Amino acid sequence: MRFLCLVHFDPAIIDTLPPGEWAQLGQASAAYDLDLQRRGKFIAAEALLSPDTAKTVQLRNGAVSAVDGPVAALAEPVAGFILIDAADMAEAIEIGAHIPLARIGSVEVRPVMSF
C-alpha cells in the first residue's frame, strides 16, 4: 500500500540551528532515502522551495486564477514529501517517524487513494 509522508517544518527554524546541523539533516535525509530504496519501501521524494515561491491555481467557470502563496498559511508549511510503500499504517508511521526532518518539524502520513 502506498502512503504519502508530508514533511512540515517552519523554514525560520533553519536559522536557529547550530552550525552544520542543516547540512547534517540533508545528508541524513539522503541516506534515509537510500535505506528505504534498499528495503523496497521508497517510491519518490522531493524537497520543496519555501512557501513564498508557491502559486495557488483555481479554475472557476472557465476562468483561471493564480495567486501568490500556498492554499493556506500553516505554522509548519509543507517542505517536501516521501512517497513510500508500506504494508499498513503502522509500518508507514514507523517509516515516517524516522524521517530526519521530523526532528525539527512533523510528518503527516496519509494513505494514497486507489481507484
DOLO-500099 format. One record per atom (N, C-alpha, C, O, CB): atom name; x, y, z. Coordinates in Angstrom, 3 decimals. Glycine has a CB too. Layout:
BEGIN
R site        X        Y        Z
R   CA        X        Y        Z
...
***
This chain:
BEGIN
R site        X        Y        Z
R    N    0.845   -1.172    0.000
R   CA    0.000    0.000    0.000
R    C    0.894    1.240    0.000
R    O    1.925    1.278    0.671
R   CB   -0.963   -0.005    1.221
R    N    0.476    2.260   -0.770
R   CA    1.275    3.483   -0.847
R    C    0.803    4.513    0.170
R    O   -0.391    4.636    0.446
R   CB    1.214    4.073   -2.257
R    N    1.760    5.247    0.719
R   CA    1.496    6.311    1.689
R    C    2.328    7.524    1.304
R    O    3.462    7.398    0.844
R   CB    1.821    5.849    3.150
R    N    1.743    8.702    1.501
R   CA    2.477    9.937    1.293
R    C    2.863   10.495    2.656
R    O    2.005   10.723    3.508
R   CB    1.637   10.966    0.476
R    N    4.137   10.709    2.852
R   CA    4.650   11.320    4.075
R    C    4.943   12.782    3.742
R    O    5.925   13.089    3.066
R   CB    5.943   10.568    4.618
R    N    4.080   13.681    4.224
R   CA    4.257   15.102    4.001
R    C    5.096   15.675    5.130
R    O    4.700   15.625    6.294
R   CB    2.893   15.825    3.899
R    N    6.236   16.211    4.790
R   CA    7.161   16.753    5.778
R    C    6.844   18.237    5.964
R    O    6.841   19.005    5.002
R   CB    8.652   16.542    5.338
R    N    6.581   18.626    7.198
R   CA    6.265   20.009    7.538
R    C    7.319   20.548    8.503
R    O    7.723   19.854    9.436
R   CB    4.845   20.117    8.158
R    N    7.756   21.770    8.282
R   CA    8.530   22.485    9.304
R    C    8.543   23.963    8.959
R    O    8.383   24.350    7.801
R   CB    9.987   21.930    9.410
R    N    8.733   24.772    9.976
R   CA    8.800   26.221    9.803
R    C   10.182   26.564    9.255
R    O   11.180   26.315    9.931
R   CB    8.519   26.976   11.153
R    N   10.271   27.130    8.048
R   CA   11.582   27.446    7.469
R    C   12.437   28.356    8.354
R    O   13.663   28.336    8.252
R   CB   11.394   28.098    6.123
R    N   11.812   29.147    9.212
R   CA   12.573   30.044   10.090
R    C   13.442   29.270   11.067
R    O   14.418   29.810   11.589
R   CB   11.628   30.961   10.858
R    N   13.103   28.020   11.319
R   CA   13.887   27.223   12.266
R    C   15.299   26.958   11.748
R    O   16.220   26.726   12.531
R   CB   13.183   25.898   12.550
R    N   15.462   26.992   10.448
R   CA   16.784   26.729    9.862
R    C   17.814   27.711   10.410
R    O   18.954   27.336   10.683
R   CB   16.726   26.823    8.319
R    N   17.411   28.967   10.570
R   CA   18.330   29.999   11.069
R    C   18.700   29.810   12.538
R    O   19.677   30.393   13.007
R   CB   17.713   31.366   10.882
R    N   17.933   29.005   13.264
R   CA   18.193   28.799   14.692
R    C   19.025   27.552   14.971
R    O   19.423   27.307   16.109
R   CB   16.887   28.707   15.441
R    N   19.286   26.765   13.931
R   CA   20.036   25.518   14.129
R    C   21.518   25.804   14.358
R    O   22.055   26.777   13.829
R   CB   19.861   24.583   12.916
R    N   22.173   24.958   15.147
R   CA   23.623   25.098   15.310
R    C   24.330   24.961   13.958
R    O   23.813   24.299   13.059
R   CB   24.163   24.042   16.307
R    N   25.494   25.573   13.808
R   CA   26.223   25.484   12.538
R    C   26.402   24.032   12.099
R    O   26.773   23.168   12.894
R   CB   27.590   26.165   12.662
R    N   26.136   23.787   10.833
R   CA   26.329   22.452   10.270
R    C   25.150   21.514   10.430
R    O   25.093   20.493    9.745
R   CB   27.507   21.832   10.887
R    N   24.196   21.825   11.319
R   CA   23.098   20.880   11.556
R    C   22.169   20.771   10.352
R    O   21.675   19.682   10.059
R   CB   22.298   21.300   12.783
R    N   21.920   21.876    9.647
R   CA   21.057   21.824    8.469
R    C   21.684   20.913    7.409
R    O   20.988   20.102    6.798
R   CB   20.821   23.248    7.897
R    N   22.980   21.044    7.194
R   CA   23.668   20.174    6.234
R    C   23.602   18.718    6.681
R    O   23.414   17.823    5.857
R   CB   25.135   20.610    6.063
R    N   23.756   18.475    7.981
R   CA   23.669   17.109    8.506
R    C   22.276   16.524    8.295
R    O   22.143   15.347    7.960
R   CB   24.026   17.087    9.998
R    N   21.237   17.339    8.488
R   CA   19.874   16.862    8.251
R    C   19.675   16.506    6.774
R    O   19.004   15.524    6.457
R   CB   18.846   17.928    8.687
R    N   20.249   17.296    5.883
R   CA   20.167   16.995    4.454
R    C   20.859   15.690    4.111
R    O   20.329   14.884    3.346
R   CB   20.773   18.121    3.644
R    N   22.047   15.478    4.676
R   CA   22.781   14.233    4.438
R    C   22.044   13.037    5.022
R    O   21.981   11.975    4.404
R   CB   24.187   14.320    5.033
R    N   21.488   13.214    6.211
R   CA   20.729   12.126    6.852
R    C   19.471   11.807    6.047
R    O   19.075   10.645    5.952
R   CB   20.348   12.506    8.309
R    N   18.851   12.815    5.477
R   CA   17.654   12.592    4.658
R    C   17.997   11.798    3.404
R    O   17.282   10.863    3.046
R   CB   17.003   13.934    4.273
R    N   19.085   12.165    2.735
R   CA   19.508   11.437    1.535
R    C   19.856    9.991    1.886
R    O   19.518    9.070    1.142
R   CB   20.720   12.136    0.872
R    N   20.528    9.795    3.011
R   CA   20.889    8.441    3.435
R    C   19.640    7.618    3.769
R    O   19.579    6.425    3.471
R   CB   21.831    8.496    4.653
R    N   18.648    8.260    4.387
R   CA   17.411    7.556    4.733
R    C   16.660    7.156    3.461
R    O   16.109    6.057    3.391
R   CB   16.512    8.440    5.636
R    N   16.633    8.028    2.466
R   CA   16.012    7.679    1.188
R    C   16.690    6.451    0.582
R    O   16.014    5.553    0.079
R   CB   16.084    8.868    0.208
R    N   18.017    6.409    0.628
R   CA   18.751    5.246    0.106
R    C   18.426    3.981    0.893
R    O   18.277    2.907    0.312
R   CB   20.263    5.506    0.146
R    N   18.316    4.105    2.203
R   CA   17.952    2.961    3.033
R    C   16.554    2.454    2.655
R    O   16.340    1.248    2.536
R   CB   18.004    3.340    4.534
R    N   15.612    3.375    2.468
R   CA   14.264    2.970    2.063
R    C   14.285    2.305    0.688
R    O   13.539    1.355    0.451
R   CB   13.319    4.186    2.049
R    N   15.132    2.793   -0.219
R   CA   15.261    2.163   -1.537
R    C   15.753    0.723   -1.401
R    O   15.209   -0.188   -2.026
R   CB   16.225    2.972   -2.431
R    N   16.775    0.527   -0.587
R   CA   17.327   -0.833   -0.390
R    C   16.280   -1.785    0.194
R    O   16.286   -2.981   -0.098
R   CB   18.561   -0.782    0.543
R    N   15.385   -1.243    1.019
R   CA   14.352   -2.053    1.666
R    C   13.096   -2.201    0.801
R    O   12.143   -2.873    1.197
R   CB   13.980   -1.439    3.005
R    N   13.095   -1.574   -0.375
R   CA   11.946   -1.673   -1.265
R    C   10.750   -0.858   -0.800
R    O    9.618   -1.159   -1.177
R   CB   11.544   -3.102   -1.408
R    N   10.979    0.172    0.014
R   CA    9.903    0.995    0.574
R    C    9.797    2.360   -0.098
R    O    8.787    3.043    0.070
R   CB   10.118    1.180    2.061
R    N   10.798    2.771   -0.843
R   CA   10.893    4.106   -1.427
R    C   10.258    4.123   -2.813
R    O   10.515    3.244   -3.636
R   CB   12.364    4.563   -1.504
R    N    9.421    5.140   -3.061
R   CA    8.884    5.350   -4.407
R    C    9.437    6.655   -4.976
R    O    9.968    6.669   -6.087
R   CB    7.325    5.375   -4.386
R    N    9.316    7.752   -4.225
R   CA    9.812    9.055   -4.691
R    C    9.933    9.994   -3.500
R    O    9.285    9.797   -2.473
R   CB    8.870    9.663   -5.779
R    N   10.768   11.017   -3.646
R   CA   10.904   12.050   -2.613
R    C   11.398   13.331   -3.265
R    O   12.193   13.302   -4.205
R   CB   11.878   11.596   -1.478
R    N   10.919   14.439   -2.755
R   CA   11.378   15.753   -3.220
R    C   11.269   16.746   -2.076
R    O   10.359   16.668   -1.250
R   CB   10.551   16.238   -4.453
R    N   12.208   17.679   -2.039
R   CA   12.120   18.827   -1.138
R    C   11.496   19.970   -1.926
R    O   11.675   20.072   -3.139
R   CB   13.536   19.228   -0.559
R    N   10.766   20.825   -1.227
R   CA   10.113   21.953   -1.877
R    C   10.790   23.263   -1.480
R    O   11.339   23.386   -0.385
R   CB    8.619   21.992   -1.518
R    N   10.742   24.229   -2.379
R   CA   11.212   25.567   -2.037
R    C   10.227   26.184   -1.052
R    O    9.158   25.621   -0.819
R   CB   11.366   26.461   -3.312
R    N   10.565   27.314   -0.478
R   CA    9.748   27.923    0.576
R    C    8.353   28.281    0.061
R    O    8.160   28.480   -1.139
R   CB   10.441   29.177    1.130
R    N    7.392   28.361    0.965
R   CA    6.006   28.657    0.568
R    C    5.843   29.976   -0.184
R    O    4.892   30.130   -0.950
R   CB    5.132   28.682    1.786
R    N    6.750   30.927    0.019
R   CA    6.593   32.196   -0.690
R    C    6.866   32.068   -2.192
R    O    6.669   33.031   -2.933
R   CB    7.520   33.237   -0.090
R    N    7.313   30.901   -2.649
R   CA    7.504   30.658   -4.083
R    C    6.278   30.002   -4.718
R    O    6.243   29.807   -5.933
R   CB    8.733   29.780   -4.308
R    N    5.272   29.659   -3.907
R   CA    4.091   28.936   -4.385
R    C    3.107   29.848   -5.105
R    O    3.073   31.056   -4.873
R   CB    3.394   28.254   -3.225
R    N    2.325   29.258   -5.966
R   CA    1.172   29.879   -6.611
R    C   -0.003   28.942   -6.355
R    O    0.131   27.725   -6.477
R   CB    1.412   30.126   -8.169
R    N   -1.146   29.506   -6.004
R   CA   -2.361   28.714   -5.851
R    C   -3.230   28.974   -7.073
R    O   -3.574   30.115   -7.381
R   CB   -3.123   29.067   -4.520
R    N   -3.578   27.886   -7.764
R   CA   -4.293   27.973   -9.030
R    C   -5.704   27.421   -8.849
R    O   -5.907   26.397   -8.197
R   CB   -3.539   27.204  -10.147
R    N   -6.664   28.109   -9.432
R   CA   -8.049   27.649   -9.431
R    C   -8.643   27.834  -10.817
R    O   -8.236   28.717  -11.572
R   CB   -8.887   28.407   -8.372
R    N   -9.619   26.981  -11.139
R   CA  -10.400   27.113  -12.363
R    C  -11.859   27.216  -11.940
R    O  -12.422   26.265  -11.398
R   CB  -10.160   25.897  -13.353
R    N  -12.459   28.348  -12.184
R   CA  -13.852   28.590  -11.825
R    C  -14.583   29.155  -13.039
R    O  -14.187   30.179  -13.594
R   CB  -13.959   29.560  -10.609
R    N  -15.657   28.471  -13.444
R   CA  -16.473   28.927  -14.582
R    C  -15.620   29.219  -15.808
R    O  -15.862   30.184  -16.533
R   CB  -17.266   30.177  -14.201
R    N  -14.616   28.371  -16.030
R   CA  -13.753   28.511  -17.198
R    C  -12.648   29.531  -17.061
R    O  -11.829   29.671  -17.969
R   CB  -14.566   28.860  -18.359
R    N  -12.599   30.252  -15.947
R   CA  -11.562   31.268  -15.749
R    C  -10.496   30.750  -14.793
R    O  -10.801   30.207  -13.732
R   CB  -12.175   32.580  -15.209
R    N   -9.253   30.927  -15.186
R   CA   -8.121   30.502  -14.366
R    C   -7.646   31.680  -13.524
R    O   -7.518   32.802  -14.014
R   CB   -6.962   29.951  -15.250
R    N   -7.390   31.405  -12.254
R   CA   -6.760   32.425  -11.414
R    C   -5.537   31.796  -10.761
R    O   -5.536   30.616  -10.409
R   CB   -7.759   32.985  -10.332
R    N   -4.514   32.597  -10.608
R   CA   -3.286   32.159   -9.941
R    C   -2.869   33.273   -8.996
R    O   -2.589   34.392   -9.426
R   CB   -2.140   31.821  -10.976
R    N   -2.829   32.964   -7.715
R   CA   -2.435   33.963   -6.727
R    C   -1.166   33.512   -6.016
R    O   -0.892   32.316   -5.916
R   CB   -3.570   34.208   -5.708
R    N   -0.406   34.462   -5.530
R   CA    0.829   34.160   -4.821
R    C    0.531   33.450   -3.513
R    O   -0.431   33.769   -2.815
R   CB    1.629   35.436   -4.562
R    N    1.378   32.481   -3.198
R   CA    1.308   31.817   -1.907
R    C    0.627   30.468   -1.939
R    O   -0.015   30.098   -2.923
R   CB    0.609   32.683   -0.948
R    N    0.777   29.739   -0.850
R   CA    0.152   28.421   -0.736
R    C   -1.350   28.554   -0.489
R    O   -1.850   29.652   -0.244
R   CB    0.807   27.610    0.399
R    N   -2.063   27.428   -0.556
R   CA   -3.501   27.405   -0.328
R    C   -3.838   27.980    1.038
R    O   -4.762   28.784    1.167
R   CB   -4.041   25.982   -0.451
R    N   -3.091   27.570    2.057
R   CA   -3.353   28.042    3.423
R    C   -2.034   28.352    4.108
R    O   -1.021   27.697    3.860
R   CB   -4.157   26.987    4.239
R    N   -2.056   29.342    4.957
R   CA   -0.879   29.656    5.764
R    C   -0.864   28.687    6.947
R    O   -1.827   28.614    7.710
R   CB   -0.891   31.164    6.251
R    N    0.206   27.964    7.089
R   CA    0.347   26.984    8.165
R    C    1.522   27.360    9.052
R    O    2.487   27.969    8.591
R   CB    0.535   25.560    7.595
R    N    1.437   26.998   10.319
R   CA    2.562   27.235   11.225
R    C    3.784   26.469   10.738
R    O    4.910   26.960   10.823
R   CB    2.204   26.818   12.673
R    N    3.554   25.264   10.226
R   CA    4.619   24.435    9.661
R    C    4.213   24.052    8.244
R    O    3.546   23.036    8.052
R   CB    4.885   23.158   10.539
R    N    4.606   24.853    7.239
R   CA    4.208   24.555    5.867
R    C    4.856   23.271    5.347
R    O    5.826   22.772    5.915
R   CB    4.569   25.718    4.958
R    N    4.298   22.754    4.259
R   CA    4.853   21.562    3.621
R    C    6.229   21.913    3.064
R    O    6.376   22.879    2.315
R   CB    3.908   21.027    2.490
R    N    7.230   21.126    3.434
R   CA    8.601   21.366    2.996
R    C    9.063   20.318    1.990
R    O   10.059   20.513    1.294
R   CB    9.539   21.383    4.195
R    N    8.337   19.210    1.917
R   CA    8.695   18.145    0.991
R    C    7.840   16.923    1.239
R    O    6.919   16.936    2.056
R   CB   10.173   17.790    1.116
R    N    8.166   15.867    0.513
R   CA    7.395   14.638    0.671
R    C    8.262   13.421    0.385
R    O    9.292   13.500   -0.285
R   CB    6.171   14.646   -0.252
R    N    7.809   12.303    0.914
R   CA    8.358   10.997    0.552
R    C    7.160   10.095    0.286
R    O    6.299    9.931    1.151
R   CB    9.306   10.405    1.690
R    N    7.103    9.517   -0.895
R   CA    6.075    8.551   -1.244
R    C    6.662    7.175   -0.980
R    O    7.706    6.818   -1.526
R   CB    5.602    8.708   -2.740
R    N    5.981    6.406   -0.138
R   CA    6.529    5.115    0.289
R    C    5.556    3.983    0.005
R    O    4.378    4.206   -0.271
R   CB    6.870    5.144    1.778
R    N    6.072    2.773    0.078
R   CA    5.272    1.560    0.014
R    C    5.411    0.885    1.369
R    O    6.520    0.564    1.795
R   CB    5.724    0.610   -1.168
R    N    4.293    0.668    2.044
R   CA    4.310    0.045    3.369
R    C    3.165   -0.965    3.450
R    O    2.165   -0.845    2.742
R   CB    4.188    1.121    4.505
R    N    3.324   -1.941    4.308
R   CA    2.306   -2.979    4.457
R    C    1.006   -2.424    5.018
R    O   -0.077   -2.869    4.639
R   CB    2.818   -4.089    5.354
R    N    1.110   -1.441    5.930
R   CA   -0.070   -0.894    6.593
R    C    0.299    0.436    7.245
R    O    1.442    0.883    7.163
R   CB   -0.635   -1.893    7.649
R    N   -0.680    1.058    7.890
R   CA   -0.452    2.363    8.517
R    C    0.613    2.279    9.602
R    O    1.406    3.206    9.762
R   CB   -1.755    2.904    9.108
R    N    0.639    1.182   10.346
R   CA    1.637    1.045   11.420
R    C    3.053    1.104   10.849
R    O    3.917    1.783   11.404
R   CB    1.430   -0.283   12.192
R    N    3.292    0.406    9.756
R   CA    4.625    0.449    9.142
R    C    4.896    1.830    8.554
R    O    6.017    2.331    8.647
R   CB    4.755   -0.634    8.044
R    N    3.886    2.448    7.952
R   CA    4.070    3.783    7.383
R    C    4.423    4.792    8.473
R    O    5.271    5.660    8.264
R   CB    2.800    4.229    6.636
R    N    3.782    4.683    9.629
R   CA    4.109    5.574   10.752
R    C    5.537    5.339   11.216
R    O    6.257    6.292   11.516
R   CB    3.128    5.361   11.927
R    N    5.948    4.097   11.276
R   CA    7.329    3.782   11.682
R    C    8.329    4.408   10.705
R    O    9.339    4.976   11.121
R   CB    7.542    2.242   11.753
R    N    8.040    4.300    9.411
R   CA    8.914    4.908    8.408
R    C    8.900    6.434    8.553
R    O    9.953    7.071    8.538
R   CB    8.474    4.495    6.977
R    N    7.714    7.011    8.693
R   CA    7.593    8.460    8.833
R    C    8.294    8.999   10.062
R    O    8.860   10.093   10.039
R   CB    6.152    8.848    8.879
R    N    8.254    8.224   11.137
R   CA    8.879    8.661   12.391
R    C   10.392    8.785   12.268
R    O   11.019    9.520   13.032
R   CB    8.538    7.692   13.509
R    N   10.979    8.075   11.316
R   CA   12.440    8.101   11.170
R    C   12.924    9.040   10.069
R    O   14.117    9.087    9.768
R   CB   12.944    6.711   10.890
R    N   12.001    9.785    9.470
R   CA   12.426   10.803    8.503
R    C   13.193   11.870    9.293
R    O   12.637   12.452   10.224
R   CB   11.184   11.434    7.717
R    N   14.447   12.134    8.945
R   CA   15.269   13.036    9.757
R    C   14.652   14.406   10.050
R    O   14.852   14.943   11.140
R   CB   16.563   13.240    9.080
R    N   13.909   14.981    9.106
R   CA   13.337   16.309    9.335
R    C   12.195   16.295   10.343
R    O   11.727   17.359   10.749
R   CB   12.847   16.887    8.033
R    N   11.740   15.122   10.755
R   CA   10.733   15.047   11.828
R    C   11.315   15.599   13.130
R    O   10.571   15.966   14.040
R   CB   10.249   13.576   12.032
R    N   12.646   15.658   13.218
R   CA   13.299   16.195   14.425
R    C   13.071   17.694   14.605
R    O   13.120   18.204   15.724
R   CB   14.792   15.920   14.372
R    N   12.819   18.401   13.493
R   CA   12.617   19.850   13.596
R    C   11.202   20.259   13.179
R    O   10.857   21.439   13.234
R   CB   13.645   20.586   12.733
R    N   10.392   19.299   12.768
R   CA    9.042   19.597   12.313
R    C    8.115   18.431   12.597
R    O    8.131   17.858   13.686
R   CB    9.037   19.928   10.822
R    N    7.316   18.092   11.615
R   CA    6.395   16.975   11.763
R    C    6.214   16.291   10.410
R    O    6.531   16.853    9.362
R   CB    5.030   17.452   12.331
R    N    5.699   15.072   10.461
R   CA    5.444   14.302    9.249
R    C    3.993   13.821    9.286
R    O    3.586   13.103   10.199
R   CB    6.440   13.093    9.120
R    N    3.236   14.222    8.297
R   CA    1.864   13.744    8.146
R    C    1.906   12.513    7.253
R    O    2.415   12.575    6.134
R   CB    0.920   14.856    7.546
R    N    1.377   11.397    7.738
R   CA    1.360   10.146    6.978
R    C   -0.075    9.912    6.511
R    O   -1.001    9.832    7.319
R   CB    1.889    8.932    7.842
R    N   -0.239    9.804    5.197
R   CA   -1.588    9.664    4.650
R    C   -1.617    8.580    3.568
R    O   -0.775    8.576    2.670
R   CB   -2.082   11.012    4.075
R    N   -2.590    7.657    3.654
R   CA   -2.714    6.633    2.594
R    C   -3.058    7.272    1.256
R    O   -3.784    8.264    1.194
R   CB   -3.792    5.590    2.967
R    N   -2.525    6.688    0.188
R   CA   -2.834    7.123   -1.162
R    C   -4.088    6.375   -1.621
R    O   -4.182    5.157   -1.470
R   CB   -1.627    6.872   -2.134
R    N   -5.034    7.104   -2.175
R   CA   -6.282    6.508   -2.633
R    C   -6.042    5.683   -3.901
R    O   -5.336    6.111   -4.813
R   CB   -7.341    7.601   -2.890
R    N   -6.631    4.521   -3.936
R   CA   -6.575    3.676   -5.143
R    C   -7.921    3.759   -5.851
R    O   -8.972    3.698   -5.213
R   CB   -6.222    2.181   -4.786
R    N   -7.883    3.897   -7.155
R   CA   -9.132    3.960   -7.940
R    C   -9.352    2.654   -8.642
R    O  -10.343    2.496   -9.354
R   CB   -9.100    5.112   -8.964
***
